[in-house]
């Protein structure tokens, strides 16, 4: 269950630290990449991340020197803690209620989930802690949720009678780990948080090579049945909140995922990047257990160096949904630019 990842100290990185970690890192079997490959692949972005982050006008204009200094200190502290191996391991609790073969199977499943999600969304600024609860069902993971305690935890209710491949191909663990890539946004923006995790679950699975079909096909299949709710003069945020309060969760989650499809399209078409890349940078510098939705949008805009997320959220709060959502998707819908 050990994840070795060495990102360096005062000058951001010292390659000898990574080489030392790579020498002791265990091999990582498909469908994931080795932690050392992940660390080395992050070098170009992270070498410039701190300077780029602090040089953005939005931060220089709106943040006090104390706040800016605090962010520098937080980044430096996070580098040291990662390099010290504080986040190298993940924890699994609840094994006393499972047999030895089931324990091995579930451990491998969680390992694949952690590796795949980190490979897509970057290093998490806290250790990932899982609690497994046995629950007989007609699916491998009938229920799961995150708790934003200190530390944060992921609870997975599982039916261990299913084979390992059924667990690995199930979307749930990728969805739940994705939640922790951004802060808890409060109940008012639960729709946005669920839309983020729903969007990211397929990004993670696609990069790991375990998604059946394309991301476009999967997003279309999930969102199309719920477009009727957004053919309205009400703003999407109001519609999503109402759907959440009425416990119409699939409509709320997938309708809200469209926010991130639009954002990702803008990033790819206008800024030569993508949302998963931006989130991996955000994880490194800015991710905290709790923050407002407005702060999250501002931080992402600051990292990008352009206003994309803040005005998009404002549109979802104030513009008629029918102006942002299509009435239907064509049979060969191209929701994303991938």
N, C-alpha and C positions, 0 to 999 in steps of 0.2 A: 504493500500500500504506500510505499515511499515514492515521493515525487521530488527528484533532485533538480533544482533550477538555480543557478548562480548568476545573479545580476549584480554588478559591482557597486562600490563605495563612492568615494568623494568625487572622482572624475566621471561619475555615472557607471562606467564599466572598466574593469581590468580583465583583459582576455584570459589571463592566467587563472583567474577565479573560475571562469567558465570551463576552461580545459580541465581543471582539477575536478570539478563537479562531474564533467562528462566521463572522466576516467572511472568514477565510481557509480555512475548512473546505470540502473538495470536496463536491459533491452525492453523496448516497447513494441508489442505486437500489433499488427493490423487489427482494427482500422485506424489506429492513432499514430502520431509521429512521436519520436523520442523527445523527452523534455529538453535535451541539449539542442536538438534541431530547432525546437521552439525558441529557446533562449537566443540562439545565434540569429534566427530569423527576425527577432525583435530589435536587433542592434541598430539598424539604420533609423528606425522610427524613434527609438528611445534615446539615442544619443543627442538628438536635437529637441526632444520633447519638452524638457524643462524650460529651455530658452525660448522656444516658440510659444509655449503656454503663457509665460509671463510677459512676453513682448506684445501680446495682442492688445489693441486699443481698448477693447471692452473691459479687460482686466485693469489696465492702467488707469482708465477713466473712472471705473465704478468701484474699484477695490481700494481700501485704505492701505497705507504702507504696512500697517500691522497685519492686516489680512493677507497681503501679498507675502510678507515675511513668513507668516504662519504656513502658507502653502509651500514655500521653499523648504521649510523645516520638515513639513509632513512628507514631501517627496524624498528628501534625504533620509529621513527615518525609515521610510518604507523600503528604500533600496537596501539599507543596512539589515533590516529585519528579513527581507527576502534572501539576502546573501548569507545570513546566519542560519538559514534553513527553517525559519519559524513556520513558513507556509508550505514546506516541502511535503508534509504528510497530510492525509485526510483521515478522519476517524469514522468508524462505523460502530454503532451501538445496537444492541438488541439481539445479538447472535445466540444468546442462551435459549431462545425459543425456536431455534432451527437446528436441523441435523448437520453433521459434519459435511456431507456432500452438498447440502443446500448452502451452507456457509461459504464453501469454496466457489460455488456458482454465483452467489449474490455478490461476493467480494469482487470477482472478475467483472461482473456487470457494472458495479459502481466505479471500478477502476477505468473501464472503457468510457463511462459517462463523464468522469472527471477529466480524463485526458482529452476527449473530443471537445468538451466545452472550453477548456483552457486553450486548446489549439486554435479555437475560433475567436474567443473573447478575451484572451490574455490571462495573466496571472491575477488571481483574486487577492485582495489586500487583507484577507483573513483566512484562517484554516477552515476548510469545508468539513462540516460535521453532519453525519447522516444517522438517522434513527430508523431501523427497519421494524415493521410491525406485521405479523402474519395475519392474512385475511383471505379466506377462500372466496373466489370470484370466477367470473367467466373471462377474465383478462389478467395479465401478469401484474399490472399495477393499477388497481381500481381507484385508488385515492392517494393524493399526495399534497403536501403544502409546506410552505416555509414559515418559520417563526423568526421574527426580527428581534430576538432576545440578544443578550450579551453573554456568550457569543451567539451568532445567528446559527440556525439549525434547519435541516431539511428532513421532513418526516415522509417516509415512503411505506405505504401499506401494500404488501406484496403477497401473491399466491405462489409459493415456491414449487408448486407442482408443475409449473410451466418450464420449458426448456430454456437454456441460456440464450439462444438466438432470439426467442420471443421477447425476453427482457431487453436485449440490446437493440432490437428493432422497434421497441416501444418508445414513444416520444416523451414520456413523462419526466424522466430524470433530466433530460436536456432542457426541458421547459423550466423545471424547478431550479436547477443550477443557474440558468440564465437570469432568473429573478434577482439573484444576488450580485449581478454585474452592475446594477444601478441601485441607488438608495431606496429605502421605503419612502413612498411619496405621500402617504396618508390616504384615508378612505376616499377623499374627494377625487383623487387621481388613481384609484384602483383600476379603473378602465385602461388608463395609459400603461400602467405596470403590466397588466395582463396582456395588453396588445404587444408590448415589447417582448415578453417571454414567448408568446405565441409566434411572433415573427422569428425570433431567434432560434426556436427549437428546430426549425427546418434548415436554417443556415448552418447550425452545428451538425445536424445529421447529414446534410449534403456534403459538407467539407470532409466529414469522416467516411463518406462513401456508403452510408447505410440508409439513405433516403430512397424510397421506391418512387421513381419518376423524378421529374425536374421540380425545382422550387416553384416555378411558375405554375405548373400543373397543380401542385399541392395547395398553393395559396388560392388559386382560382376555385378549386373544389371546396375549400373551407369557407371562403368569403362570399361566393356567389349566392348561396341560399339565404344570406342575411342582408343583401343589398336593399331589399324592400323596406327595411326599417329606416334606411338612410335616404330614401327618396322623399325628403321632407324639407320644409323651410326652417325647421329647428336646427341649431348647430349640432355637429356630431358629438361634442362632449356631453351636451344635455341628453341626447338620445342614448348614448352609452351609459350614462349614470342611471337613467330610467330603466334600461335593460338590466343593469346590475341589481337595482333595487327590486325588480320583479323576478330575479333569479333566472333570467334568460341568459345564462352565462355564455353559451357558444356564440350567440349573436353579439354580445358585448365584447367578448374576447377577440373574435375574428373581425368584427367591424372596426375595432380599435387597432388591430394589427395593420390596417390600411394606412394609418398615420405613418408607420415606419416604412412601409413600401414606398409611399410618396417621398419620404425623407431620403431613403436609400437611392431612389431614382435621381433626385436632385444632386446628391453627392457624386454619383457616378457620371452624370451628364455634364455637370457644371464645375466639379472640383476634383475630378480624377482620383477619387477615393471611394470608400464604401463604409457603411455603418459599422460593420464588424471591426474594421481597422480603427475607426474613431473610438469605439467602445474599449478596445484593448488599450488605447492610450489613456482614455478616461479612467480605466481601472487603476492604472499605474499612478496617476497624479491626484485624482479627485474623488474617487468613490468612497463614500462614507455610509454608515448604516442608515442614517436619516437625512433627508433634504427635501426641499420643496420642489415641485415640478418646474417652477420658474427658474430655480437655481440650476437644476439639471440641464434645462434648455440653454441657459446662459453659459454654463461650463462647456457644453458641446460646441456652441457657437464660438467660444473663446479658443478652443483647441483647433477648430476649423479655420478660424480667422475670417469668418463671414457669418452673416445673419441668415440662418436657415431654420433652426429649430424654434427659436422664439416666435418669429412671425407665423410659422406653421401652427404652433400651438394656439396662438391668438386667433387664427382662422378657424381652428376646430372649436374654439370657444364662442365665436361670434358669427361666422358665416353660415349661410344655409347649407345643410349637408348635401343637398342635390347639386350644389355648385362644385363640390369636392369629390363626390362619388359618382361613378357611372350608374346608369339604370340597370345595366346588365353587362356581362363580359362576353365578348365574341367567343366562338368555340375554340379558336386558337389564340386565346388572350395572352398578351405579353405584359404581365403586370410589372415585371422587373426587367432590368437591363442586363441580366446575367445570362 
